[in-house]
Amino acid sequence: MDSRVERLRTATIKALRGFAMTLPVLLGVMLLLGLFKTYVTGNMIAAVFTGDGWRDVPLGAAIGSISAGNPITSYVIGGELLDSDVSLFAVTAFIVAWVTVGVVQLPAEIGTLGRRFALLRTILSFLLALLVSAITVAIAGVIP
């Protein structure tokens, strides 16, 4: 029984140390995201899109990747983009990348999960955002 208690104590101390080491990076990421969300509006993002689907889809995914956020906010911005005549492909790529990629959070992920895993996850998430946007719009076109 003493062995279990000692292992639990050791594991708890290690977990708290790991959390304490990642806390400054996490706070920095949250502050950076807060600044970005304050100064970059949906109208600013809509001004970047040209109407050319082949250009707008990767651009939407790239902007979503850089300006990571939560799903609720992405729906509001996505609605503004659609109202500004941005294509559904680009808006879908933006929303999926906004929620899944998160380049801003990459330093925290590298510190916590390791460089290789974090970079691979980010690259795959970006590519899958493109694929998911194409599939979503194809399905939306079929469904009345």
C-alpha positions as CSV (number, residue, x, y, z in Angstrom):
1,M,0.0,0.0,0.0
2,D,2.8,2.4,0.8
3,S,4.3,1.7,-2.6
4,R,1.1,2.8,-4.3
5,V,0.8,6.0,-2.3
6,E,4.4,6.9,-3.0
7,R,3.9,6.3,-6.8
8,L,0.8,8.4,-6.7
9,R,2.7,11.2,-4.9
10,T,5.6,11.0,-7.4
11,A,3.2,11.1,-10.4
12,T,1.3,14.0,-8.9
13,I,4.5,16.0,-8.4
14,K,5.7,15.2,-11.9
15,A,2.3,16.3,-13.4
16,L,2.3,19.5,-11.4
17,R,5.9,20.3,-12.6
18,G,4.9,19.6,-16.2
19,F,1.9,21.9,-15.9
20,A,4.0,24.6,-14.3
21,M,6.5,24.5,-17.1
22,T,3.8,24.7,-19.8
23,L,1.7,27.4,-18.1
24,P,3.8,30.4,-19.4
25,V,3.5,29.2,-23.0
26,L,-0.2,28.6,-22.6
27,L,-0.8,32.0,-21.2
28,G,1.2,33.6,-24.0
29,V,-0.8,31.7,-26.6
30,M,-4.1,32.8,-25.0
31,L,-3.0,36.5,-24.8
32,L,-1.9,36.4,-28.5
33,L,-5.2,34.9,-29.5
34,G,-7.1,37.5,-27.5
35,L,-5.2,40.3,-29.2
36,F,-5.8,38.8,-32.7
37,K,-9.5,38.4,-32.1
38,T,-9.8,42.0,-30.9
39,Y,-8.0,43.6,-33.8
40,V,-8.9,41.4,-36.8
41,T,-12.6,41.5,-37.7
42,G,-14.7,39.3,-40.0
43,N,-14.9,42.2,-42.5
44,M,-11.1,42.4,-42.7
45,I,-10.9,38.7,-43.4
46,A,-13.7,38.9,-46.1
47,A,-11.7,41.7,-47.9
48,V,-8.9,39.2,-48.6
49,F,-11.1,36.8,-50.7
50,T,-11.3,37.3,-54.5
51,G,-14.1,35.1,-55.6
52,D,-11.7,32.6,-57.3
53,G,-12.5,29.3,-55.7
54,W,-9.1,27.7,-56.5
55,R,-7.4,30.5,-54.7
56,D,-9.9,31.2,-52.0
57,V,-10.1,27.6,-50.6
58,P,-6.4,27.3,-49.6
59,L,-6.5,31.0,-48.6
60,G,-9.4,30.4,-46.3
61,A,-7.7,27.4,-44.8
62,A,-4.5,29.4,-44.3
63,I,-6.3,32.3,-42.6
64,G,-8.2,29.9,-40.4
65,S,-5.0,28.1,-39.5
66,I,-3.3,31.3,-38.4
67,S,-6.3,32.8,-36.6
68,A,-7.3,29.7,-34.6
69,G,-10.3,30.0,-32.3
70,N,-13.4,28.2,-31.0
71,P,-16.3,26.9,-33.1
72,I,-18.9,29.4,-31.9
73,T,-16.8,32.3,-33.1
74,S,-16.1,30.6,-36.4
75,Y,-19.8,30.3,-37.2
76,V,-20.3,34.0,-36.7
77,I,-17.3,34.9,-38.9
78,G,-18.4,32.3,-41.4
79,G,-21.8,33.8,-41.6
80,E,-20.3,37.2,-42.2
81,L,-18.1,35.8,-44.9
82,L,-21.0,34.2,-46.6
83,D,-22.9,37.5,-46.5
84,S,-19.9,39.1,-48.1
85,D,-20.3,36.6,-51.1
86,V,-17.2,34.5,-50.1
87,S,-17.7,31.0,-51.6
88,L,-19.0,28.2,-49.4
89,F,-15.8,26.2,-50.2
90,A,-13.6,28.9,-48.8
91,V,-15.8,29.5,-45.7
92,T,-15.9,25.8,-44.9
93,A,-12.1,25.5,-45.3
94,F,-11.8,28.5,-43.0
95,I,-14.0,27.1,-40.3
96,V,-12.5,23.7,-40.3
97,A,-9.0,25.1,-40.2
98,W,-10.0,27.7,-37.6
99,V,-11.0,24.9,-35.2
100,T,-8.5,22.2,-36.0
101,V,-5.2,23.6,-37.2
102,G,-4.1,26.4,-34.8
103,V,-0.6,27.5,-36.0
104,V,-0.7,30.1,-33.2
105,Q,-0.8,27.3,-30.6
106,L,2.1,25.4,-32.3
107,P,4.8,26.5,-29.8
108,A,2.7,25.2,-26.9
109,E,2.0,21.9,-28.7
110,I,5.7,21.5,-29.5
111,G,6.6,22.1,-25.9
112,T,4.0,19.7,-24.6
113,L,3.7,17.0,-27.3
114,G,7.0,17.1,-29.1
115,R,8.1,18.8,-32.3
116,R,7.5,15.9,-34.7
117,F,4.0,15.1,-33.5
118,A,2.9,18.8,-33.4
119,L,4.2,19.5,-36.9
120,L,2.7,16.4,-38.3
121,R,-0.7,17.0,-36.7
122,T,-0.7,20.6,-38.0
123,I,0.1,19.7,-41.6
124,L,-2.4,16.8,-41.6
125,S,-5.1,19.0,-40.1
126,F,-4.5,21.7,-42.8
127,L,-4.7,19.1,-45.6
128,L,-7.8,17.5,-44.1
129,A,-9.4,20.9,-43.8
130,L,-9.2,21.2,-47.6
131,L,-10.6,17.8,-48.1
132,V,-13.4,18.2,-45.5
133,S,-14.4,21.5,-47.2
134,A,-14.7,19.8,-50.6
135,I,-16.7,16.9,-49.2
136,T,-19.0,19.2,-47.1
137,V,-19.8,21.4,-50.1
138,A,-20.3,18.4,-52.3
139,I,-22.8,17.0,-49.8
140,A,-24.5,20.3,-49.3
141,G,-25.0,20.6,-53.0
142,V,-26.8,17.2,-53.1
143,I,-29.0,17.9,-50.0
144,P,-31.8,20.3,-50.8
